[in-house]
Amino acid sequence: MAATFSEDILSEILKRLPVSSLIKFMLVQKSWYHLIRSSYFKALYSHHDEKITYILFRASCGHRISLRVNDKQCNQYSSVLSPEGIEWDGFGFYGISNGLICLSTGSTLKQVYFWNPVIRKYKTLRDSPILDDPAFGFVVASLAFGYLPKIDDYKVIKIERYHDKEGKPQSFVYVHVYSLSTNSWKTVKKNNFMGFENPEMDSVFVNGAAYWIGTADQLWKSSNLCLFCIEFSNGRNLGIWILENEAEIKDVWTKKFTLALDKFGETPRWWPENFRNNDEIILMKDHGFECGFMSYDIKKDEPTEVIDDLSNLFSALNVEPGTGCILASLFAENLVLLGDN
């Protein structure tokens, strides 16, 4: 085959295969090995429109993830133990984007990791700088992580707010930006920045900027951002809003869909977890430690699948039922970090 097809044609064929197959094909011959490891092929694989997507399940307690095929059967693709060499006490997931997972530990989030669970490799980022001043008592930090397709790069944005020894927050924050392409941090100090009250809120990374979302009226400026909003007027409803940039200086929120959550009853409650594909979202059962998921077709306005028996998922995650909730995210394979130690 190598003698029949040019490198360009071979690349077009290989980019449609799952990563597990590509890893095996690297052992066929040296030319395939070097092609799959090349920056050219990695970029091609990262940007093509037919990438295979999975549903990534993880437990709130435990160090294992389960990748499942993004179809009606939701069969398991692989179960992956978090990499050795990372201190897991107090670890947290700080974003999943284009095949990489961003992890960190501790309250200062000093040590940050990129992890590609498909190729079983991780990268320890250089420590972000921390202000060493005895006048301050402690620092509260937050991370946002995402991939920028226009520049083919992964970024981490970290915000640190310092407090004095009495616990009073300072009026400034330090913003650190990490780039995978340069493996380096850049730092800027922002004064009079009291609007950032709670850096421990969940963050998102969209179009090159990081945003921290609290409630519907606590949204930092963004673009092309989707927001799940629980609305309590006329019952309990799920509103899906899209922030569309109609002009360079004007952003407009547009509601795309409203789902009446009360139709499922008061117990258990169902909460939005993530999109499954263009027409379906994943709803998670909120009933103590009882887990369950529902796929809901937005266009048809009806559930397509309810998953109540999660015994095999608990087994894949190596956790006992009742020890914590299970979270779900959309995940796309990638070759990032292939070739790193």
N, C-alpha and C positions, 0 to 999 in steps of 0.2 A: 504493500500500500504506500509505503514511504517513497518508493521509486516511481509510483504511478501519479501521485498527487503532489502539486506544489505545496510549499509551506502555507501559503494563503488559503488554499482550498482545504488543506488538512486542519488549519486553525478554525475554519468555519464549521467543519464537522465536529471537532473536539469541543468547541464552546457550548454545544448543546447537550453535553453529557454531564452526569452528576460528578461531583468532586471525587467520590470514592472510585469511580472508574478511571478518572484522570490519574489518580495516584498509582493505580495498577499499570496504566499505560506508560508511565514514566520508566517502568522497568523493562519495557519491550526493547528499546534501543536508545542509544545516546542522543540521537537527533530529536526524538520525542521528549526525552528527559529535559534537554536544554530548551526546547520550544515551550513546554508547559511551565517551566520555571521562569521564562523570560518576562520582563516587564511589559513587553508588547502583548503577550497572550493574557497576562493577568488583567491588563486594562480591557482587552477585548472581552474577556469572560465577565468582568465586572459590569460592563455597560450594555451587553446585549439584552434584548427585550424578552427572551425566552428562558430566563433563569428559572431554575426549579425552586419553588418556595415550600416552606414547611411551617408547621405550627410548633413553636418551642414552648414546652411546658417546664416549669420549675417550681419547686416547693419553697415556701417562705423560710423553712428550716431545712438544711441539707445542702449537699455540695454536688448534686447530680442534676443533669438536664435530660429531657427526652425530646427528640426531634421526631415529629410525626408528619406523614405525607398530608399535604393540604388538599384532601379530597373527601368524599362522603364517608369512606371507610376509616380514614384517619389512622391508618396502620403505622406502627412504629418504624421509623427509618434507622434510628440509632439511639442508644442510651450512653451518655458521656459523663464520666466523672470529672469534676473540676480539676484543673492541673495541679500536680504536686509542685511545691516550691513557693506557694502563695500562703501567707498567713490568713487563715479563714475566720479568726475570731473577730466578729463585728463586721464582716465583709458585706458589701452591698453591690447590686447591679445598678449601674448608672447610665444605661442606654444600650440598645441593640440596633445596629445600623449597618446595612450592606455587608453582612457576613461576620461582623466583629461584635464582641461584647465588651463593654467597658466596666471594669471592676475596681473597687477601692476598699480600703479598710481604715478604721479609726475615725475619730471625730474631726481631725484636721485634714483627712483625705490626702495626706502627704504622698503616699505610695499609690500609684495608679497603674493598672494593667490593661492591655488589650489581649483578648482571647478569641481565637478562632477554633470553635469546638469541633468543626468538621475535620480539619487536618491535625487536630490535637496539638496546637502550638499556641504559646502565649508570649507576649513581649512585656517586659518591665520598663515602664517609662522612666525617664530621668525625674528625680524628685523636683517637684515644684518649689520655688523659693518661699520660705516662710520668714516673716519679719521677726528678728531676734531683738526684742526690746523688753527689758525687765519691768517697764511701766505698765505693761499689759498683762492681764490675768489669763485670758484664754481667747481662742479664735473659733468662730463658727464658719464652716465652709460648705459649699455646694458645688456639684459638678453637672455639666451638660455635655453630651457627646453626640457626634453625628458625622455623616459623610457628605462631602461637597463634590457632586459629580462634575461641576464645571471645571474644577481644578484637579479632580481625581485625588483627593486628599481627605484624611480623617483629622478631625479637630476635637480637642477637649477645651472647654471653657470652665474655669474654676474661679469662683468668687469667694473672698475671705473677708469677714467682718470681725474686727478686733474689739474686745471689751476690756475695760480697765479692771483693776483688782476688786472693785465694788460691784462689778457686773454690768456697768453702764456701757452700752454700745457706742462706738466712735462714729463720727459723722462721715468717715471715709471708708472705702473698701479697696482692696487690691484685686484686680482682674488679671488672671493668668491665662494665656492661650497657648496650647500645645499643638504642634503640627507633626504628623507622622512622617511626612516627606523630609523634614529637616531634623526630626528627633530633638526638638528644642522647644523651650518655653519663651514667651514674650510677656512682659509684665507692665501694667500701667496702673497708676493710682488715681482713683476717682474720689474727689472731694464733694462734700455736701450731697451725700448719697443716702439719705435717710429713708428714701422710698422703698428700699430693699429690706423689708422687715423680717422676712422668714426665709432664709436661704435653704432650709431643709425641705421646702416644698418640692414636689416632683417637677422636673424640668424637661423641656423638649428642645430639639435642635433642628431648625428649619432654614433652608436657603442661606446658610452661612452665619446665622445668628442664634444665640441661645435665649430661651424664654422660660420663665418660671411661672407656673399657673397655680393659682389658689382656687378661687371660685370664679363664677362667670364674670364678676366685675373686677377681678384681679388678674388681668391679662396684660403682659408686656407686649409692646408693639411687635407684630410679626407679619408674615405674608404667606398665603397658601397653607394656612394652618387649620387643621380640623379640631374641633373642640366638642367633646361629649359634655352635655350640661343636663343635670337633673332639675327639672322644673316642677314646682309644686302647685302651680295654678291649675284649677280644674282637674285635680287628681295628681298622680305622680307620673310624669312623662319624661322620656329621654329625648332631648333635642340634639340634633347633629348640626353644627354650624360650621361654615367654611368662611375663613377670612380671605377675601379676594381683593387684590390690589387693582383698583380700577384706574388709578392715576398714581403718579410718583409720590404725591403728598397726601393721598386719601385712601384709607383702607375701609372696606365695607364688609360687615358681617351679614351673611345670607344663610337663613335656615334652609337646610336641604331636606330634612326629614324629622318627623315627630313620631315616637313610638310610645303608646300608652302602656306603661309597665304594670298598671293596675289590672290589666286583663289577665295577668298570670297569677293574681291573688296577692294577699299581703304576706303570706309565708309559704315557701321561702321567697325572698326578694331576689330579683335579678339585676345585675349591674353590668354596664358595658366594660369589656376588657380590651378588645382590639378588633380591627377589621380582619376578616378572613380572606375576602377578595372584594371585587368592586361592588358586588350585590349583597354580600352577607357580612354580618358582624358577629362577634363572639360575645355572648352574655354569660356571666359567671353567677352561680348560685351563692347567695349570701345567707347562710343559715347555720350560724355557729361554726363548727369545724366540719359540717357536712358539705362536701364538694359536689360540683356538677357544672356542666357547660351546656349551652344551647347555641346552635347556629340559627341566625334569623335572617331571612331574605327580606331586604329592605323594599325592593320593588314589588314583590308579591305580598308583603306585609303579613308574613306567616313564618312560623318556625319550620326549618327543614330537618333538623336533627336535634334530639335531646340526649345527652350523654350523662347518665346517672351512675352507671357501674364503672367506677374508676379503679377497681382493684388492680388491674394490670398496669395502670399508670402509676399507682403508689409503689408497686413492685419495681417498675422501671426506675423510679426516682429513689428507691431504697429508703422510703420513709413509711412510718406507720400511719394508718388512717386516724384522724383526730389530732395529729401533732402540729398541724398548721394548714394554711390554705395553699392552693395551687394556682399559679399565675400562667397566663398564656400570651404569647407574642408571635407576630409574623416574623419569619426568618428566611433569608435567602443565602444560598451557598456562595462562597467566594474563596479565592486562592490567596488572599492577603495573608502575609507572614510566611508563606511557603518559601523555604530557603533560609529563613532566620533560624538562629540556634534556639 
